[in-house]
Structure formats: structure tokens, C-alpha cells
């Protein structure tokens, strides 16, 4: 059976302990992705050489810790999510072996066959988040789709989202009636988000 068999979930990553093995440019990219979406995440970074920009970014977040040292299996103790992004393939492979032996979820950057999870491209408009996956085939395509959705979706989509509970509270009758009316109302999103925004604003 072909196709993308990944199951998308949204993690409360701020309740987890994350470790990144490697402290170069790729580490910086992964840090930015995680902290932009979940700024209170606890991240430990292990590396023999630490990128200056990694240090600068880490300084802005109190739950990010940098340890300058060689990787050892014991570094994974107490962690739940592991990202391996060193320049040494053998170290990345060892991180995967060690993480799997501890039943941890491991991502080895740019090596899909050694990943238990992928960090997706994310579109964020307030409380609305859309995660994009190409099943590890092309981060570039995922990035382009992200850019397209960011342009298509208006910033007002979050205001619409915030007002929906108010609209729902105005609707009477049973659950099926509410679902029907909300479906009718949000159908406008398919053709004219601005019109939906105008309609919801007038109601609430």
C-alpha cells in the first residue's frame, strides 16, 4: 500500500524533555522551529563545537541548556525526544541505536530511514496551525507549500476562530442543528474568507 502512512499529531512538547545532539547550523534551524511554536520547551544541546548563533538564541530562552562535550549514551537519560544533527554519520547512527534501546523517539536529520518522527513545516495563524509533511521526501516542497498557505490564509482567520465559540453559543436546538449551521456559515471560507469575517463580526 503506497502513500504517506505517517500519523500527524500535535505534541504538548513543552511538557517533554528534548535533546539535540550537535550544535551547528542544523541545530539552530531545529531550535528555531521548536521555540517559535513552543517557547517554553526544555531543550538540552550537546556538542563539541557550539555555533555562536546557537548560543545567542539559547540565551533568550531560560529552558535551553548548552553542554559543550562529546556525546555519550547517558546524555539521553530522562529525555523523550531526540534529534541527532552532528556532522559525523557514525555519531548520528549511534544516537539512533542508543535512543531506540531506551525506547525514545529519535530524529536523525536528513536520514528518513532512521527517523521515528519528522519536524514538519508549520503554518501558524494564531490558534490555527497546519503541519505539512512530504514523508521525508522533500523539505523544499513542504517549505514552498508553507509559503503558499501563509499567503492564502488571511491574518483575520484567527479572529474568526476566536469568535466561533460565541457564534456556537448563540445557536439553539440540538447538536446536529448546530453542526449544520456552523457548516453553512464556514462554507464561505472556501470562496471568501473576508466575507465570513464580516458575517461573524456582525453576529457577535
N, C-alpha and C positions, 0 to 999 in steps of 0.2 A: 504494500500500500504506500504510494508515493505522497509527497507533500510535506508540509511543516507539521510535525507532531508535537511541537512544544506546547506546553500548557501555560498561558500567561497568568501571572498572579501579581498583586501589588503587596510588597512586604512592608511591614512596620519596622523598617530597618533601624530606626532609632532605638529599638529595644534589643538589638543584636550587637554582637562584638565582631567587627570587621578587621581583617588584617590584610595588608598589601605587602607582598614580598617584591622588593625592587623599588627604587626611589628616583627614577628618571622621568623622562617626558611622558611616558605612558602612564606611570603612576599619577602624574599631575592631571592627566586627562580623566582618569577614573575618579580621582578625588573630586574634581570639579563637577563631574556628573552626579556623584553621590551627594555631595554637600549642597549643591544647588537645589536639589529636591528634598533633602533631609538634613538640614544644617546641624542637628544635634546628635548625629550618628557618632558612635565611638569607633575611631579608626586608629589602628597601630600600624606604623610603617617601618619596615625593616630593610636596611640597605647598607652596603659597604661605602657607596658613594651617594651622597644626597644632593639632588638637584636644588639649586638656590631658589627656584620658583616654588618648589615643593615646600621648602622651609617658610617662605613668605606666606603661602596660602595656609599652611598649618597654623601659623601664628594668629590667624583670625578666628580660629575655632578651638575652644578650650578642651574639646574631647578628642582632639587629634594628637597622637603621640608619635614622635620620631625616635627610633633607636638605631644608631649607627653601629652595625655589626654584621657578621656573616650569618646567613640563615641556618637555623637548627630546628629540628622537628619540635622541640619543646616550645618554640615560639607559637605554635598552633594551639597550645593548651588554653582552654577557656574561650576559644573563638568559635563562631558559627559559619561565617562566610570568609572565604579565602580567595584572594586574587594574586596570581603569580605573573609578574611582568618584568623579570630581570632580562639582561642581555645574554644570559647563559642558559641554553636549552636544557642542559643536564640538571641545573638547579630547578628550573620550572617543572621538569619531569619529576624530580624528587618531591617537590611540594605537592604535586598531584598524588603521588604514591602515599606520602605521609598523610595528606588530608583525607584520602579515601579510607585509609586504615583507621582513622579516627571518626569516620562517618560524617565528615564535614562536606559542605558544598564548595566546590573549587572551580574557579575560572582561570584557565591558562590563556592569557591574551594571544590572539591570532592563531590559536590551535583548537579549532572547534571540537575535534575528536577527544580532547582532554578536558572539555568543559561540562560541568553539571548544570550550569546556568550561563546566560548571556546578559550583559548590560545593554539594554535596548536604547534606541534613540527615543527621546521623550518630548512630546508636545505638551506644554503646560500653559493653561489659561485659568488662573485662579485655582478653584477646586477641581477643574476639569483636567485630567491627564490622559494622554493617549500614548501607549507604548508601541513601538514599531519593531518588528522582527523580520529578518530575511533568512532566518535559520542559520545564521553564521556565514551565509554566502557572500554578502556584500554590504559592509557598513556604509559604503559610499552611497548606495541606493537608499538605504534607510535614512541617511542624512538628508538626501535630496527630498524624500517624501516628507520628512520633518519640516523642512523649509517651506514646502508647498502648503502643508496644513497650517503652518503658522501664518502664512499669508491669507489663506482662505477663511480661516475661523476668525471672526471679529473679536476684539477685546471685550466687547459687551456680552459675549457668551457667558462670562462668569456672573455678570449682573443678572442675566436671565436665569441662570442656575440658582442663584441665591433667592430669587423671587418665586421659584416654583413651589416651595413648601407653603407659601402664603396663598398661592392660587389653589393648591390642593385643599387647603383648609376651608376655602370658600365653597368648594363643591360638596353638595349634599348627596343623598341617596347611597346606594351600596358601592362596593369596591369596583365592580365591573363597570358601573356608570362613570366613576372617577377615571378609570383607565381609559375608557372610550373618549372622554372629553379631553384628557391630557394628550392623548394620541392625536386628536383632531387639532388641538392647539399647537403642538410641536411639529406637526406636519409642515408648517410654514418654514421651519428650519431648512427643509430640503431645497427651497427655492429662494427664500428671502429672510435671512436672519434679522435684518433691520426691522422688517415688518413685525416679526414675532416680538422683538424688543419693545416696539411701540404698543403692541396689543397688551403685553403683560404689564407694562408701566401704567397703562390706562386702567387696568383692572385693579392693581394693587395700590 
